[in-house]
Amino acid sequence: MRAPAPPHGTGRYERLGREYFAKVVPLDDEPRVKAEREGLEALRATATVRVPRFIDEGRDEERSWLLLEWLEIGSLAASSAAALGASLAALHRIPQKRFGWEHDNYIGATVQVNGWSDDWLAFWQDKRLMPQLRLAARNRLPSRLMNRGERLAADCGAFFRSHKPQPSLLHGDLWGGNAGALADATPVVFDPAVYVGDREADLAMTALFGGFPADLEAAYRAAWAPDDGYRVRRDFYNLYHVLNHANLFAGGYVRQSEELVERLIAEIA
């Protein structure tokens, strides 16, 4: 007989005397938990970063769920942040054939458009920046944001004159809320939005939404320093995530998106 389904919601779940992390979603959201499992398994297969181990998944007439090992995860201290920076560089060094991913997945609650490409800049324009701008139009965000964003998308090749990205497997959603450390200081990452892209896009997000201890970037740079011009590309890559937050939550993220677009356009001028 199959074990009972976990209760609604997300968090600690006990089954047959063992503890797990359960993520339970409405059946319509089943693709999101399947994409999360796929991302975790892709990262785990590299043996570079620690992720929660997959235990089980299931569905009934109303819900879909994912069970992962339960880990007692605390905040990143200096040593664990440094270890994560080195692990992230090791992940990014593993050779990949081309940019993208086999199918769409999710960035938060938003569909993240994928597919494969040999042209990184075209991928970022067509699969990252432009979908967010089209979504902003559907959400009736300020028209100037779309107009200026489209100009930025058309001219952003200027940011890549001294930088030729090589394909790297990315976590894809590496902000401070998606990482922590075990009691022995081993860093752990979770909730990925994986795809193959420019390693700088992963590093860039570690500086967004509160960021990580400075030790992470210092350790990453010691292992594999970004190319010249990274500071501007960092903001360019993070625009994708700020726009996504503007589309999901509106509020101050709309103004932040507008200011970021204007700052990036000024860098091109």
C-alpha positions in Angstrom: 0.0 0.0 0.0 1.3 3.4 -0.9 2.3 5.7 1.9 -0.2 8.5 2.7 0.2 11.8 1.0 1.7 14.7 3.0 -0.6 17.4 4.3 -1.1 20.6 2.4 1.7 23.2 2.4 5.4 23.2 2.6 7.7 22.2 5.5 8.7 19.4 7.8 6.8 16.1 7.4 7.1 12.9 9.3 6.4 9.5 7.7 7.1 6.1 9.2 9.3 7.6 11.9 11.5 9.6 9.6 11.5 13.4 8.8 11.3 14.8 5.3 10.8 18.1 3.7 7.5 18.1 1.8 6.4 20.5 -0.9 2.7 20.1 -1.7 1.0 22.1 -4.5 -2.3 22.0 -6.4 -2.3 19.6 -9.3 -2.2 22.5 -11.7 1.2 23.3 -10.3 2.7 19.8 -10.7 5.1 21.0 -13.4 6.8 23.2 -10.9 7.6 20.5 -8.4 8.8 18.2 -11.3 11.1 21.0 -12.5 12.4 21.4 -9.0 13.3 17.7 -8.8 14.9 17.8 -12.2 17.0 20.8 -11.2 18.1 19.3 -7.9 19.1 16.1 -9.6 21.1 17.9 -12.3 23.0 19.8 -9.6 23.6 16.8 -7.5 24.9 14.8 -10.4 27.9 17.3 -10.7 29.1 16.4 -7.2 30.1 20.0 -6.7 27.3 21.5 -4.6 25.3 20.0 -1.8 21.5 19.8 -2.4 18.7 18.0 -0.6 18.4 14.5 -1.8 15.2 13.4 -3.6 13.1 10.9 -1.7 9.7 10.5 -3.4 7.0 12.2 -5.4 3.4 11.6 -6.0 -0.1 13.0 -6.9 -3.7 12.4 -6.2 -6.9 13.9 -7.7 -6.1 17.4 -6.3 -2.4 17.7 -5.3 1.1 16.9 -6.4 4.0 16.6 -3.9 7.7 16.3 -3.7 9.6 14.8 -0.7 13.2 15.6 0.0 15.5 14.7 2.8 15.1 16.9 5.8 18.2 19.0 6.5 18.7 21.3 9.5 19.9 24.4 7.5 21.1 27.6 9.2 22.5 30.8 7.8 25.8 31.0 5.9 28.7 32.2 8.0 32.0 33.4 6.4 33.5 30.0 6.1 30.4 28.3 4.6 29.9 31.2 2.2 33.5 30.9 1.1 33.0 27.1 0.6 29.9 27.9 -1.5 31.8 30.3 -3.7 34.5 27.7 -4.4 31.8 25.0 -5.1 30.0 27.4 -7.4 33.1 28.0 -9.4 33.7 24.2 -9.6 30.1 23.7 -10.9 30.6 26.4 -13.5 33.8 24.8 -14.8 32.1 21.6 -15.8 32.0 21.8 -19.7 28.6 22.0 -21.3 27.7 21.8 -25.0 25.4 24.7 -25.5 23.1 27.2 -23.8 19.6 26.7 -22.6 17.6 23.7 -21.3 15.6 21.0 -22.8 12.2 22.4 -21.8 10.8 25.4 -19.9 10.9 25.5 -16.1 10.1 28.1 -13.5 11.7 31.2 -12.0 9.5 31.6 -8.9 6.0 31.3 -10.1 6.8 32.5 -13.6 7.4 30.2 -16.5 11.1 30.4 -17.5 11.4 30.0 -21.2 14.2 27.7 -22.4 15.2 25.7 -25.5 18.7 25.3 -26.8 21.0 27.8 -28.5 24.6 28.2 -29.6 24.3 32.0 -29.2 24.3 33.2 -25.6 23.4 36.8 -26.3 20.4 35.8 -28.5 19.3 33.4 -25.8 19.4 36.0 -23.1 17.5 38.5 -25.3 14.9 36.1 -26.6 14.4 33.7 -23.7 15.1 35.9 -20.6 14.7 39.7 -21.1 12.0 39.9 -23.8 9.6 37.4 -22.1 9.7 39.5 -19.0 9.1 42.7 -20.9 6.1 41.1 -22.7 4.8 40.0 -19.4 5.2 43.5 -18.1 3.0 44.7 -21.0 0.3 42.2 -20.2 0.5 43.3 -16.5 0.1 46.9 -17.6 3.3 48.1 -16.1 4.5 51.5 -17.3 4.9 51.7 -21.1 8.2 53.5 -20.8 9.6 50.5 -19.0 8.8 48.3 -22.0 10.0 50.8 -24.5 13.3 51.5 -22.8 13.7 47.8 -22.0 13.4 46.9 -25.6 16.0 49.5 -26.5 18.3 48.0 -23.9 17.7 44.5 -25.3 18.5 45.7 -28.8 21.8 47.4 -27.8 23.1 45.1 -25.0 25.8 43.5 -27.2 28.0 46.4 -26.0 28.3 44.6 -22.7 29.9 41.6 -24.3 32.8 43.1 -26.3 35.4 41.7 -23.9 33.4 38.7 -22.6 32.8 35.5 -24.5 30.7 33.3 -22.2 31.2 29.6 -22.2 28.2 27.3 -21.3 28.0 26.5 -17.6 25.3 24.7 -15.6 23.7 27.3 -13.4 21.6 27.1 -10.3 19.5 29.9 -11.9 17.9 31.4 -8.8 20.8 31.8 -6.4 19.7 34.5 -4.0 20.2 34.4 -0.2 17.0 32.7 0.5 17.9 29.6 -1.5 21.1 28.7 0.3 22.2 27.9 3.8 24.6 25.7 5.8 24.5 22.6 7.8 25.9 22.4 11.4 29.3 21.3 10.0 29.4 24.5 7.8 28.7 22.5 4.6 26.8 24.9 2.3 23.5 23.7 0.8 21.6 25.2 -2.1 17.9 24.5 -3.1 15.0 25.7 -5.1 16.9 25.9 -8.4 15.8 27.2 -11.8 18.6 25.4 -13.7 19.7 26.0 -17.2 23.0 26.2 -19.0 24.2 29.8 -19.3 26.9 32.4 -18.6 28.4 31.7 -15.2 28.4 35.4 -14.4 24.5 35.3 -14.3 24.7 33.0 -11.3 27.4 35.0 -9.6 25.5 38.2 -10.3 22.4 37.0 -8.4 24.4 36.4 -5.3 24.6 40.2 -5.0 20.8 40.7 -5.3 18.0 40.8 -2.7 20.3 41.2 0.3 23.1 39.1 -1.1 25.5 36.7 0.6 28.5 37.3 2.9 31.3 38.9 0.9 33.4 35.7 1.4 31.3 34.0 -1.3 32.4 36.3 -4.1 35.9 36.5 -2.8 36.3 32.7 -2.9 34.7 32.6 -6.3 37.1 35.2 -7.7 40.0 33.4 -6.2 38.9 30.2 -8.1 37.8 31.8 -11.3 37.6 35.6 -11.6 34.9 37.2 -13.8 36.0 38.9 -17.0 36.5 42.7 -17.3 33.2 44.5 -17.4 31.5 42.2 -15.0 30.1 45.0 -12.8 27.8 46.2 -15.7 26.9 42.7 -16.8 26.0 41.9 -13.1 23.3 44.6 -13.2 22.3 43.5 -16.7 21.7 39.9 -15.6 20.0 41.0 -12.4 17.5 43.0 -14.4 15.8 39.7 -15.4 15.1 38.9 -11.7 14.0 42.4 -10.8 11.6 42.5 -13.7 10.3 39.1 -12.6 9.6 40.5 -9.2 7.9 43.5 -10.7 5.7 41.2 -12.7 4.9 39.0 -9.7 4.6 41.6 -6.9 4.6 45.1 -8.6 5.2 47.7 -5.9 8.8 49.1 -5.5 10.2 46.5 -7.9 8.6 48.4 -10.8 10.6 51.6 -9.9 13.7 49.5 -9.3 13.3 48.0 -12.8 12.9 51.4 -14.4 16.0 52.8 -12.6 18.1 49.7 -13.5 17.1 50.0 -17.2 18.0 53.7 -17.3 21.4 53.0 -15.6 22.2 50.2 -18.1 21.3 52.3 -21.1 23.5 55.1 -19.8 26.4 52.6 -19.7 25.8 51.9 -23.5 25.6 55.6 -24.5 
